[in-house]
Amino acid sequence: MKKLFSIMLAAALLLPPAGMEWSGSAVATAASDKKFQPGVEEFIQGNYLGHANELPDPNESVEVLQSYLTAKGSPKELDTFKNLVKKFPDSRHANVGLAMAYYNEFAATKDSKLAKLALQHELKAAEIALTYGKVQYTGWIKQIALDAGTPEAAVAFFDKALAAYPGDFEAALHKAETLGKMGKKAEAEASFKQAVDHRPAGNIDAHASYAEFLLEQGRYEEAALNTILIGESAYYISFLHGYALEKLGKGEEAQAHYAKFAEFSQSFPAPAKFKIERSAYQLGLSFEQPVGAVASAKMSPDNTLEAVIMPEATTATTNLSWAVTCEAGGETVGGMRMVGWSIRQRVNRGSTKVNGTTCLSVTNSGTTMDDKYGNVICQSSQYSGVTCNSSKDVTKCTNSNVRTTTTNQVAFDVYNGLVPDPYTGYCPTGTSSSTTYCTATCTGATNNTTSFTVKTPHSFLAYSHAPLWGCAINAGAVCGNGGGDNYFDYNNANN
């Protein structure tokens, strides 16, 4: 299954500085029951291929993996991957690399033939993954198939994957979204319900997508029911619930749910299609910029300020959401929070010393929190999955992950201190959460600059089992990625 080696995510969050070697083999620890080709375990230590969803398959050699890493983003990327697939036709990484190269060409030219070629190799890579018991690339398959004008090819793959793994919620969700685009509403709804039934705890993507599907059909009562999540805080879901209520003529009830979304919307505006013109209840909410519209705030005829329609601004929270997406896409909410907290601690602490020796060099300069987060996230060799522009804003992932409702929620919660560090259970206020570390909330904690005291254990460094360059004093198991197999280092930072 695609989550089989999720323990490796923690190791991949922190890459060694130039000239620094790993002091232990997290790869060997996590993958001791996985058969690699000779030299592969050593090769992938500390590079991008150590990610949970990027671990090589048993048939992939060091040669193909080295070529894969070298070819990505190179001037002759497409030709190199063509030759690599010709030489290694059954390599998952060679095929997915060629798929991405073709898709990059499609993005530049909009030639659907290139999208079809990208889909051909993306499906080949996914088929190879299935032979090794993993469901991968479902979101990317959906997008490429839609761009290629052959969504039925994606549905056929989703059917095959779900026949083997009926509990795979992402395959069900992306099948539902594809079917919805094809106008097959009844089939789409059945898949949405399957995705909702099998979603991991805390992941709200299926509920959000299904609710939007219902709202777009004017099925407001059903949407209102689908957006009631007991025991879960979900800002965008609250907005969708409020929208359904307002459409049902229950404006005052809607306003209470909109209020839960208002602050969140400043970082992650609601889709413009859900703005109700002249609504007295959506005041204070921000919406995405509709195509061709001019962002502005204006007074309505009754002299009240209407809801602002605005493009999404790049802020610390949006950059954080991207980083969580790129590093922990496909993980459970615990794993996503782990990534977020490691970034937050690096922003607030800077470089780390243990016994007077710097064991993690962090660039956290900047006059604003937006600057600091951008510098930390985009710093070379810190977070390998992100692609940044010259302004230190994340623009996309080096893999096919894209931001979702859930990653936005995780980023907002971690940035504002609304969920505890998953290692200690501590909140930024210094108090300990009262429930389990993975699911707890921090009442009243809204300080995004608070860091723990010097000798408090924290998730400043995320790693797996093995000591990290002398930084670790000891390690402890936590829920991290949703299970007991993820570790954080306990260290006395800045000694």
C-alpha positions in Angstrom: 0.0 0.0 0.0 1.1 3.6 -0.6 1.4 4.2 3.2 3.5 1.2 3.7 6.7 3.1 4.4 5.3 6.3 5.8 7.9 6.1 8.6 10.4 7.4 6.0 8.7 10.8 5.8 10.3 11.9 9.0 13.8 11.1 7.8 13.2 12.9 4.5 12.1 16.1 6.2 15.7 17.0 7.0 18.5 16.6 4.4 22.2 16.9 5.4 24.1 20.1 4.7 26.7 20.0 2.0 29.6 17.8 3.0 27.7 16.3 5.9 27.0 12.6 6.0 24.2 10.7 7.8 25.4 9.2 11.0 22.8 6.4 10.9 20.7 4.5 8.4 17.1 5.5 8.8 16.5 3.9 5.4 17.8 0.6 6.5 15.8 0.7 9.7 12.5 1.6 8.0 13.0 -0.6 4.9 14.7 -3.7 6.4 11.9 -5.9 5.1 12.0 -4.3 1.6 14.2 -5.8 -1.0 16.3 -3.2 -2.8 18.8 -3.6 -5.6 22.5 -3.6 -4.5 23.6 -0.2 -3.4 20.1 1.4 -3.4 19.7 1.7 0.4 23.0 3.6 0.6 22.2 5.7 -2.4 18.8 7.0 -1.2 19.9 8.0 2.3 19.3 11.7 2.6 18.0 12.5 -0.8 14.6 13.0 -2.3 14.1 9.3 -2.9 13.9 8.7 0.8 10.4 10.1 0.9 7.7 7.7 1.9 5.9 7.8 -1.5 9.2 7.9 -3.5 11.0 4.9 -2.2 12.3 2.8 -5.1 10.8 -0.5 -6.1 12.7 -3.8 -5.8 13.4 -3.8 -9.6 15.0 -0.3 -9.7 18.8 0.0 -9.8 21.1 2.8 -8.6 21.7 3.6 -12.3 18.1 4.4 -13.1 17.6 6.3 -9.8 20.7 8.4 -10.4 19.5 9.2 -13.9 16.1 10.1 -12.6 17.4 12.6 -10.1 19.9 14.1 -12.6 17.3 14.4 -15.4 14.5 16.2 -13.4 14.5 19.8 -14.4 17.5 19.6 -16.7 17.5 21.3 -20.1 17.2 18.0 -21.9 14.8 16.4 -19.5 12.4 15.1 -22.1 15.0 13.4 -24.2 16.8 12.0 -21.2 13.7 10.4 -19.9 12.8 9.0 -23.3 16.1 7.2 -23.3 15.7 6.1 -19.7 12.4 4.5 -20.3 13.7 2.8 -23.4 16.5 1.3 -21.4 14.4 0.6 -18.2 10.8 0.2 -19.5 9.6 -1.3 -16.2 11.0 1.4 -13.9 8.3 3.3 -12.1 10.5 6.4 -11.6 11.7 6.4 -15.2 8.0 6.4 -16.4 6.8 8.9 -14.0 9.7 11.2 -14.9 8.9 10.9 -18.5 5.2 11.6 -17.7 6.1 14.8 -15.9 8.5 15.9 -18.7 5.7 15.5 -21.3 3.3 17.3 -19.0 5.7 20.2 -18.6 5.7 20.4 -22.4 1.9 20.3 -22.5 1.7 23.1 -20.0 3.9 25.3 -22.2 2.1 24.4 -25.5 -1.4 23.2 -24.6 -0.9 20.4 -27.2 -3.3 17.6 -26.0 -1.1 15.0 -27.8 1.6 15.8 -25.2 -0.9 15.4 -22.4 -1.9 12.0 -23.8 1.7 10.9 -23.8 2.1 12.1 -20.2 -1.0 10.1 -19.2 0.3 7.0 -21.0 3.5 7.0 -18.8 1.8 8.1 -15.6 -0.6 5.2 -15.9 2.4 2.9 -16.6 4.1 4.1 -13.4 0.9 3.6 -11.4 0.4 0.1 -12.9 4.0 -0.8 -11.8 3.2 0.6 -8.3 0.1 -1.6 -8.1 2.3 -4.7 -8.7 4.2 -3.8 -5.6 1.1 -3.2 -3.5 0.9 0.6 -3.7 -1.8 2.9 -5.0 0.0 6.1 -6.3 -0.4 9.1 -8.5 -4.3 9.2 -8.4 -4.6 12.9 -8.2 -2.1 13.4 -11.0 -3.8 10.8 -13.2 -7.1 12.6 -12.8 -5.6 15.9 -13.8 -3.6 14.7 -16.8 -6.6 12.6 -18.1 -8.9 15.6 -18.0 -6.3 17.7 -19.8 -5.8 15.0 -22.4 -9.5 14.7 -23.0 -9.5 11.0 -22.0 -11.0 10.9 -18.5 -12.3 7.4 -19.1 -8.7 6.2 -19.0 -8.4 7.5 -15.4 -11.7 6.0 -14.3 -10.5 2.6 -15.7 -7.4 2.8 -13.6 -9.3 3.9 -10.5 -11.6 0.9 -10.9 -8.7 -1.4 -11.0 -7.0 0.1 -8.0 -10.2 0.1 -6.0 -10.9 -3.5 -6.9 -7.6 -4.4 -5.3 -7.8 -1.9 -2.5 -11.4 -0.8 -1.9 -10.5 1.2 1.2 -8.2 3.6 -0.7 -9.9 6.9 -0.1 -7.8 9.0 -2.6 -8.6 6.6 -5.5 -12.3 6.8 -4.6 -12.2 10.6 -4.3 -10.3 11.3 -7.5 -12.6 8.8 -9.3 -15.6 10.8 -8.0 -14.1 14.1 -9.1 -13.3 12.7 -12.6 -16.8 11.3 -13.0 -18.3 14.6 -11.9 -16.3 16.4 -14.7 -17.7 13.8 -17.1 -21.2 14.6 -16.1 -21.8 11.1 -14.6 -23.4 12.4 -11.5 -24.9 9.2 -10.1 -21.7 7.3 -10.4 -19.7 10.3 -9.1 -21.9 10.4 -6.0 -21.4 6.7 -5.2 -17.7 7.3 -5.4 -17.9 10.4 -3.2 -19.7 8.4 -0.6 -17.1 5.7 -0.7 -14.4 8.3 -0.2 -16.2 9.8 2.7 -16.7 6.4 4.3 -13.0 5.6 4.1 -11.3 8.9 4.7 -8.6 9.0 7.4 -9.5 10.7 10.6 -9.1 14.5 10.3 -8.8 14.5 6.5 -11.7 16.6 5.3 -11.0 16.6 1.5 -13.7 14.1 0.6 -16.3 16.0 2.6 -15.4 19.3 1.1 -15.4 18.0 -2.5 -18.7 16.1 -2.0 -20.3 19.2 -0.4 -19.2 21.3 -3.4 -20.6 18.7 -5.7 -24.0 18.8 -3.9 -24.1 22.6 -3.7 -23.4 23.0 -7.4 -26.5 21.0 -8.1 -28.6 23.1 -5.7 -29.0 20.2 -3.3 -28.7 22.4 -0.2 -30.3 20.2 2.4 -28.1 17.3 1.6 -25.0 19.5 1.5 -26.0 20.9 5.0 -26.1 17.4 6.3 -22.8 16.3 4.7 -21.0 19.3 6.3 -21.8 18.4 9.9 -18.6 17.0 11.3 -18.9 16.0 14.9 -15.7 16.5 17.0 -13.7 18.0 14.1 -12.7 21.6 13.5 -12.9 22.3 9.8 -13.1 26.0 8.7 -13.9 25.5 5.1 -16.5 22.9 5.9 -18.1 25.4 8.2 -18.2 27.9 5.4 -19.9 25.4 3.0 -22.4 24.5 5.8 -23.2 28.2 6.2 -23.6 28.6 2.4 -26.1 25.7 2.3 -28.0 27.2 5.2 -28.1 30.7 3.6 -29.4 29.2 0.4 -32.1 27.5 2.5 -33.2 30.8 3.9 -31.5 30.4 7.3 -29.3 33.4 7.1 -28.8 34.0 10.8 -27.8 30.4 11.4 -25.4 30.6 8.4 -23.7 33.7 9.8 -22.6 31.8 12.9 -20.9 29.2 10.7 -19.4 31.9 8.4 -17.8 33.4 11.5 -15.7 30.3 12.0 -14.3 30.7 8.5 -13.7 34.5 8.5 -10.1 34.6 9.8 -9.1 31.5 7.8 -10.5 33.1 4.6 -7.9 35.9 4.9 -5.2 33.3 4.1 -7.3 30.9 2.1 -10.2 32.7 0.4 -13.4 30.9 -0.5 -14.1 30.1 -4.2 -15.7 33.0 -6.0 -18.6 30.8 -7.1 -19.9 30.6 -3.6 -20.1 34.4 -3.1 -23.8 35.4 -2.7 -24.2 38.9 -4.2 -25.3 41.5 -1.6 -25.4 38.9 1.2 -25.6 40.6 4.5 -24.3 37.4 6.2 -21.0 36.9 4.2 -19.7 40.3 5.3 -16.0 40.0 6.4 -15.3 36.9 4.3 -12.7 36.9 1.6 -13.3 35.2 -1.8 -10.9 34.2 -4.6 -10.5 36.6 -7.5 -12.9 35.5 -10.3 -11.5 35.4 -13.8 -11.5 38.8 -15.4 -12.7 40.6 -12.2 -11.1 43.5 -10.5 -10.4 43.0 -6.8 -12.1 45.7 -4.8 -14.1 46.5 -1.7 -17.3 48.5 -2.4 -20.2 49.9 -0.5 -23.6 48.4 -1.1 -26.7 50.6 -1.6 -27.5 50.3 2.1 -24.1 51.7 2.9 -22.6 48.4 4.3 -19.3 47.0 3.1 -19.8 44.0 0.9 -17.6 40.9 1.1 -14.2 41.4 -0.4 -13.3 39.4 -3.5 -9.5 39.0 -3.6 -6.8 36.9 -5.1 -5.0 34.6 -2.7 -2.1 36.4 -1.2 1.2 34.5 -0.6 1.7 34.5 3.1 3.4 32.4 5.7 0.3 30.2 6.0 0.0 29.6 2.2 3.8 28.8 2.0 3.4 26.5 5.0 0.4 24.7 3.4 2.5 24.1 0.2 5.4 22.7 2.3 3.1 20.4 4.2 1.6 19.3 0.9 4.9 18.6 -0.8 6.5 16.8 2.2 3.5 15.0 3.6 0.9 14.8 0.9 -1.0 11.5 1.3 -0.1 11.2 4.9 -2.6 11.4 7.8 -3.2 14.7 9.6 -0.7 13.7 12.3 2.0 13.4 9.7 1.1 16.8 8.2 1.2 18.5 11.5 4.6 16.9 12.1 5.9 18.7 9.0 4.2 22.0 10.0 5.6 22.0 13.5 9.2 21.2 12.3 9.0 24.3 10.1 7.4 26.5 12.8 10.2 25.6 15.3 12.9 26.3 12.7 11.4 29.7 12.0 11.3 30.6 15.7 14.6 29.1 16.8 17.0 29.4 13.8 20.0 27.2 13.9 20.4 24.5 16.5 23.4 23.7 18.6 23.9 20.7 20.8 26.9 20.8 23.2 28.1 23.9 21.4 28.2 22.3 18.0 25.8 23.5 15.2 23.9 20.4 14.0 21.3 22.2 11.9 22.0 25.5 10.1 18.7 27.4 9.5 18.2 30.7 7.6 15.3 32.3 9.4 16.0 35.9 8.6 13.3 38.4 7.7 11.4 41.4 9.1 8.0 39.7 8.9 6.7 36.2 9.7 6.0 35.8 6.0 9.6 36.5 5.2 10.9 34.1 7.9 8.7 31.2 6.7 9.6 31.8 3.1 13.3 31.7 3.9 13.1 28.6 6.0 10.9 26.6 3.6 12.8 27.7 0.5 16.3 27.3 2.0 18.4 24.8 0.0 18.6 21.3 1.6 15.9 22.0 4.1 12.7 20.8 2.5 13.3 18.8 -0.7 9.8 18.6 -2.0 9.1 22.3 -2.7 9.7 24.5 -5.7 10.2 28.2 -4.9 10.5 31.4 -7.0 12.9 34.2 -6.4 10.6 35.8 -3.9 10.9 32.8 -1.6 7.3 31.8 -2.4 6.5 28.1 -3.0 4.9 27.7 -6.4 4.5 23.9 -6.6 5.8 20.6 -5.4 8.6 18.6 -7.1 6.2 15.7 -7.0 2.6 15.7 -8.2 1.1 16.8 -4.9 -1.3 19.8 -4.8 -2.7 21.7 -1.9 -6.0 20.6 -0.5 -8.6 21.7 2.0 -6.8 19.5 4.6 -3.3 20.9 4.1 -4.7 24.5 4.3 -6.3 23.6 7.6 -3.2 22.0 9.0 -1.1 25.0 8.0 -3.5 27.5 9.6 -3.7 25.5 12.8 0.0 25.0 13.2 0.9 28.6 12.3 -1.6 30.0 14.8 -0.8 27.5 17.5 -4.3 25.9 17.5 -2.9 22.3 17.6 -0.1 21.0 19.8 3.4 19.9 18.8 2.7 16.2 18.1 5.8 15.1 20.0 5.1 16.6 23.4 1.5 17.5 23.3 2.4 21.0 24.4 0.6 24.1 23.1 2.4 27.4 22.4 0.9 28.8 25.6 3.1 26.4 27.5 0.2 24.3 28.6 -0.3 20.6 27.7 -3.2 19.5 25.7 -5.7 17.4 27.5 -6.3 14.7 24.9 -4.1 12.6 22.6 -1.3 14.4 20.9 -2.6 13.7 17.3 -6.1 15.0 17.8 -5.9 17.6 20.5 -6.5 21.3 20.2 -5.0 24.2 22.1 -7.6 26.4 23.7 -6.8 30.0 23.3 -3.4 29.6 21.8 -2.9 32.0 18.9 0.7 33.1 19.2 2.7 32.2 16.0 6.0 33.3 17.4 6.1 31.4 20.7 8.7 28.6 20.9 9.3 26.2 23.7 11.9 26.7 26.3 15.4 25.5 25.6 15.2 22.2 27.4 11.6 21.3 26.4 11.4 18.4 24.0 9.9 19.5 20.7 9.7 18.6 17.0 12.3 21.0 15.9 14.0 18.1 14.2 11.9 15.4 12.6 13.8 12.1 12.1 13.4 8.4 12.3 15.1 6.1 14.9 18.7 6.9 14.2 20.6 9.7 16.0 21.2 12.8 13.7 24.8 14.1 13.7 24.9 14.1 17.5 21.8 16.3 17.8 19.7 13.6 19.5 19.9 12.8 23.2 17.2 10.2 22.9 14.2 9.4 20.8 10.5 8.7 21.6 7.7 7.2 19.7 4.7 9.4 18.9 1.6 9.2 16.7 3.4 11.4 14.1 2.0 10.0 10.8 -1.0 8.4 12.5 0.8 5.4 13.9 3.3 4.5 16.6 6.2 4.1 14.0 7.3 7.7 13.8 10.0 9.4 15.9 11.1 12.8 16.9 14.5 13.6 18.3 14.6 15.0 21.9 17.3 17.6 22.0 18.4 20.6 24.0 18.3 23.2 21.2 20.7 26.1 21.2 22.9 24.9 24.0 
